[in-house]
């Protein structure tokens, strides 16, 4: 239920410019594709993001990982830590709709 509310908020925030696609920009404006509308989205809170996202422990030289999204044709699983931000959750949810646009 909370995820549906979040999705509604994200879509309404970008409604004024919903026809604009800005690939690579980390904001709330995106153009949803019809093929993604039936994708199930799951949010999983984990302690070890590196393990959940990449299957390996954190490399001390890497920057901070705030989350990731694993996308399949029918599902998208978003991984974050217990404390996250709306911007971060929205960023990962955008990957559910647009796929990967950065490393």
C-alpha positions as CSV (number, residue, x, y, z in Angstrom):
1,X,0.0,0.0,0.0
2,X,2.8,2.4,0.9
3,X,4.5,1.7,-2.3
4,X,1.4,2.5,-4.3
5,X,1.1,5.8,-2.5
6,X,4.8,6.6,-3.2
7,X,4.3,5.7,-6.9
8,X,1.2,8.0,-7.1
9,X,3.2,10.8,-5.5
10,X,6.1,10.3,-7.9
11,X,3.9,10.2,-10.9
12,X,2.0,13.3,-9.9
13,X,5.2,15.3,-9.2
14,X,6.3,14.7,-12.8
15,X,2.8,15.1,-14.4
16,X,3.4,18.6,-15.7
17,X,6.3,17.3,-17.9
18,X,5.4,13.6,-18.2
19,X,6.0,13.8,-22.0
20,X,9.7,14.7,-21.4
21,X,12.3,11.9,-21.1
22,X,15.5,13.0,-19.4
23,X,17.7,9.9,-19.4
24,X,20.5,9.9,-16.9
25,X,19.2,12.8,-14.8
26,X,18.5,11.9,-11.2
27,X,15.2,13.7,-10.8
28,X,11.5,12.7,-10.7
29,X,10.7,13.2,-14.4
30,X,10.5,10.1,-16.6
31,X,8.5,8.6,-19.3
32,X,6.9,5.3,-18.4
33,X,6.6,2.7,-21.1
34,X,3.5,0.6,-21.4
35,X,5.4,-2.6,-21.2
36,X,6.6,-1.7,-17.7
37,X,3.1,-1.0,-16.3
38,X,2.4,-4.6,-15.2
39,X,5.8,-5.1,-13.5
40,X,5.5,-6.0,-9.8
41,X,7.7,-3.9,-7.5
42,X,9.1,-5.1,-4.2
43,X,11.1,-3.1,-1.6
44,X,13.5,-5.1,0.5
45,X,15.4,-3.5,3.5
46,X,18.8,-5.1,4.1
47,X,21.8,-4.4,6.3
48,X,24.4,-5.4,3.7
49,X,23.6,-3.6,0.4
50,X,26.7,-4.8,-1.4
51,X,25.9,-8.4,-0.6
52,X,22.2,-8.0,-1.7
53,X,23.1,-6.0,-4.8
54,X,26.3,-7.6,-6.1
55,X,26.7,-10.8,-4.0
56,X,30.1,-9.6,-2.6
57,X,31.1,-7.7,0.6
58,X,31.8,-4.0,0.4
59,X,35.2,-3.0,-1.0
60,X,36.6,-0.4,1.4
61,X,37.7,1.8,-1.6
62,X,34.2,2.0,-3.1
63,X,31.9,4.9,-2.5
64,X,28.7,4.6,-0.5
65,X,26.0,2.4,-2.0
66,X,22.6,3.7,-1.2
67,X,20.5,1.1,-3.0
68,X,20.0,-0.9,-6.1
69,X,17.2,-2.3,-8.3
70,X,17.2,-5.8,-9.8
71,X,14.8,-5.8,-12.8
72,X,13.3,-8.7,-14.7
73,X,10.5,-8.5,-17.3
74,X,7.9,-9.2,-14.7
75,X,9.4,-7.9,-11.4
76,X,11.6,-5.3,-9.9
77,X,13.2,-5.6,-6.5
78,X,14.5,-2.5,-4.8
79,X,17.1,-2.9,-2.1
80,X,17.9,-0.2,0.5
81,X,19.1,0.1,4.0
82,X,16.6,0.6,6.9
83,X,17.0,4.4,6.7
84,X,16.7,5.9,3.2
85,X,15.3,8.9,1.5
86,X,12.4,9.5,-0.8
87,X,14.9,10.7,-3.5
88,X,16.8,7.4,-3.1
89,X,13.7,5.2,-3.2
90,X,12.4,7.2,-6.2
91,X,15.8,6.9,-8.0
92,X,15.7,3.1,-7.6
93,X,12.1,2.9,-8.6
94,X,12.9,4.8,-11.7
95,X,15.3,1.9,-12.6
96,X,12.2,-0.3,-12.4
97,X,10.7,1.7,-15.2
98,X,13.6,2.7,-17.3
99,X,16.3,0.2,-16.6
100,X,20.0,1.0,-16.1
101,X,21.4,4.3,-17.2
102,X,24.5,4.5,-15.0
103,X,27.1,2.1,-13.5
